[in-house]
Amino acid sequence: MSSPLTKVTDALQARLLSTVATRLVRAPSISLTSRDVAAPETVMVPTRHGDVRCFVTRAAADAPLAAGSTVPPVHVHVHGGAFLVGAPRQDDHLVRGIAGEVGATVVNVDYSTWPRARYPQAHEECHDVLRWVQSSGTTMGWDGRRVSISGVSAGGNLALGALELARRSGDPALRAGVLIVPSVDQTVPPEQYTSPLPPAAGKAHTPFVSSRLIRMVQNYYFADASRRAEPLASPLWNDEGIAALPPLLVVTAEQDSVRPQDERFVDKARAKGVPVTYHCASGVDHGFPQSSKKQDEPAVRELAELMRVHLTENLA
């Protein structure tokens, strides 16, 4: 049980993340494509919760899956941010890499975060955007039959939620999924989010995803504790949904406190017969995909190459 002071400080930090961090977070300057990629278009997509803004980045005309007169496939991307930070363009470098090196048009979803939304609103918004993407190929200029999805951190949870809602609705199957340091189990108590690495020089590594951050995620977006084990909230325990997943690329980080649950998810997906490519990025923590640190750049480039191969193979 958190103390009154802890509750107050958590609430203040959550509000700070949802306001200030949302405005300040930017993508790193790293370029992951050598091709010309146009700036994104802004499109308002209707959902059951109202219009959701999406940033549409068109496939580079000379990219592998868009070359010539080929209608490009389409990829849905869902950003992270602990369900608190609404900053989809923090992943512009990843989006541009997909558009430029794969040749898929990318729809980057600006879903609702706390305090505007609580579970499962963002999950439902992402599903509705996915359905719109699949049905809008003719008007938007992409192949709505060749669709993939990715998500980073909280966005990985939302991507899996969109896939689960699509399964329940009988929507067309997707070609591929990419999960980057995904959150897959909301039943893990905050105090269990510790570094998976042994202490170095007698001092434990302080993880990017801390107990405090998880308290905020659970207390604000997943405020109803009785629902945290539901399949949308905790896809690790959704056996039926896991068995129906498309071919996956799952990327974790060696220092990440979320890595143990992700590895259990990978093991379960493989046991259910899902084709899974798994990679653990060495020497980095949870936030490496958006890191501007020079020492994290090799891991970011490695991630981009893994995504290029996985999506090119499955969207062709």
N, C-alpha and C positions, 0 to 999 in steps of 0.2 A: 504494500500500500504506500503510495507516494505521499510525502508530507505536503501540507498546504503551501509551503514555500516552493517546493519542487514543482507543484502544479502551476503556480503563478509564473515561475521562470520558464517552464516548458511552454506555457501559453504565449508568453512574450516572444520567445525564440521562434515558435511556429508562425506567429503573426509576422515577424521580421522576415522569415524565409518566404512567406507567401506574398509579401509586398516588395520589400527592398531587393531580395535576391532575384525575384522574378524579373525585375527591371534591369538588373546589373549583369546577370549571367550571359556570357557570350561564347561562341564557338572559338576554339583555338585557331591560330592563323595557319596551321599546317594545311597543305594542299594534298589531296589524295587522288587527284586526277590530272592528267596532262592535257585533257581536252577542254574545249570551250563549253561551259555550262551556263545557261542564262539564269538571271536572277529569278527567284520564285514568284509565281502569281499567287494572289490571295483569293481564295474561294470560300464562300460560306455554304456549309453543307447542312441540310436539315436533319435533325435527329429528334427523338422522342422528348428530349429536354430542351429543344430550341436549336437555333443555328449554332454550329461549331465552326470556328475559323480553321482553315487548313492552308498550308503553304505547298503549292504544287510546283515542283522543280522538273522541268522537261528533260527527257533523255537527250544526251548529246547526239546530234544527227549522224555522226560517224562512229558511234559506239557499237560494240559487237551485235547487240540484239535490236538495234534501231537503224542499222546501216541500210542504205538504199531506200526503197519505198516501204520497208517493213513497218507495220504498226507495232510500236513498242509494248512490252509488258508493263505492268504497273506494280509498284511496291508501296505498301503502307508502312509508315514509320511512326513509332510512339516513343516520345522522349521520357526521360526519368526526372526525378526531383522529389522523391519521398511523398508523392501525392499532394505536395504543398507548393512546389515551385512550378509555375506555368511558363516555361521558357523553351518552346520547341526548337527555336533557332540555335540553341546551344549545340545541336547536332548537325548544323549546316555542312560541316566538313565531311561527315559520314554520308549525308544525303547527296552531296555533290559527287562524292566518290562513286556512289551507286549509279547516279545518272550518267556520269562520265565514263566509267570503266565497265559497267554492265550494259547500259543502254536501256534501263527501265526508267519510266517516269515515276517520281516519288511524291507521295502525298503525306506530308508531315502534319500530324494531328495536334491541334492546340486545344486539347480536352480541358474540361473544368477541373480545378483543384480546390482543396479546402482553402477558405471557408465557404466558397460558393457551392461546393459539392461534397457529399459524403457517399460512402459505399452504398450501392453499386453504380452511382450515376456515371462516373468516368468510364467504367467498363461498358455500360450500355451506349454511351456516346461513341466509343471506339468501334463497337459492333455496328452501329448505324452508319458510321463513316465507311466501314468496310463494305457493307451492303450497297451503299451508294457507289463506291468505287467499282464494284462488280457489275452494276447495272448502268453505268454511265460511259461505257467505252465509246459508243458511237458519237456522243455529244462532246466528250472530252478528248478524243483522239488517242486512246490507248486500248489495248486488248484486255477486256474485262474477263476473259477466260484464263489469262495467264497472270495470276496475282500471287504475291508473297507478302509477308509481314515481318517486321522486326520491332524489338522493344529493348530499351536500356533500363535496367534497374526496375523502378516502379512501372516503367513502360513495358518491361518484359511481362510483368504480372497482368497488365492491361491487354497486351497482345494475346496472351493465353486466354484471358477472359473473353476477348472478341472471338477467338477460335471456338471456345466452348459454347457461347451463345449462337454462333453460326451453326455449330453441330446440332444444337437443340432445335434450331429453326429449319434444318434441312437445306441450308444454303450450299452453293457449290463449294467443293473442296479447294483449298489453296495449294499452290505448287510447292511452297517452301516457307519455313519460319527461321528467324534468327533471334536468339535470346542472348543478350549481353548482360552479364552480372544480374540476372533476373531475381526478383523477390518472389518466392514460390510458396512460402509457408508463414501465414500470419498467426499460427498457434505457438510459435517459438517465443518464450518469455524474453523481455528485453535484456535481462541480466545474462542471458546465454549468448548474446552477441559479443563475443570476445575474439581475439586474433586466433586464427587456426595455426599460427606459427609458434614454435617454442620460444621462450624468452631468450633474447640475445644479450650477452654480458649481464645477465641477471635482471634485465628490464624487459617487461612485456611490451610488444608492439601495440600502439594505440590505433584501433581500426577506424577507417573512414566512417563506416556504418556503426555507430556507437549505441550503447543501451539507451542513451537519452534520445537519439534520433528515432529509434524504434518506438519508444514510449510515445513520442509525438505522432508517429504514423498510426499507431494503434488507438490512441486516445482521440484523435481528431478525424482522420478519414475513415478508419475502421472503428468508429465510436461504439457500436453495438457489439460487445464482446461475444455475445451468443452467436454471431454470424461469421466470426473469423475463420471458422473451419469449413465454411461453405466452399464448393468447388471453384467459384470465381475468385474468392479471396485467397484460398490456399490450394492452387492447382496441383501441388505435390500429392494431395490425397484424393485427386479426381481420377481414379483408375480408368473409368470408362472413357473420359475425355482424353487422357493421355494416349490411350490405344488408338484414337482417331486422328492423332496429330500428323501433319505433313512431315517430310524430311526436315530435320532440324540441324542447325549449327548452334551450339551452345558454347559461349566463351565466358570463362570465369577469371578471377584474379587471385594470384597466389596468397596475397596478404589479406584478402577480403573475409570479413566475418560472415558473409552470406554464402561463401563457397561450400561449406558442408551441406547445406540444404540443396544447393544446385547440383552437387555431385549425387545426392540421393535421387534427385529428379532424373538425371541422366541415366542412372542405373535402372530406374523403374521404366523409363521410356524404352530403353533397349530391351528390357525383359518383355515389354509388350509388343516388340517387333517393329518399333519405329526406327527408321534409319537416322542415326545421330552421329554427327561429327563433333567431337568434344575437344576443346583446347583450353588449357589453363595458362594464362599469361604470367610469366615469371617476374618476380621482383616488383610487382605493382599492386595497388589497392583498388578498391571499388570504383573510385572516380577517374581511373586512367583514361577511359574513352574521351573525356572532355578536358584532359589535362594539357596545360601549356608548358609543362616542365620538359626540358630537353631530354632528361633521362627516361621519360615515359614515351617519347616519340617512336622508338622501335616497336613497342607494344601496340601503339595506335596503328602504325603502318601494317603490322602483322595482322591485326584485326581487319583492316580494310581489305587485305589480300584474301583472307579467309572468306569474307563476305562476297568478294568478287567471284571467287571460284564457286562457292555454294549457290549463289543466285544465278550465275550464268548457266551452270549445269541444269538447274531445275526450272528455269524460266524459258529455256530455249525451245 
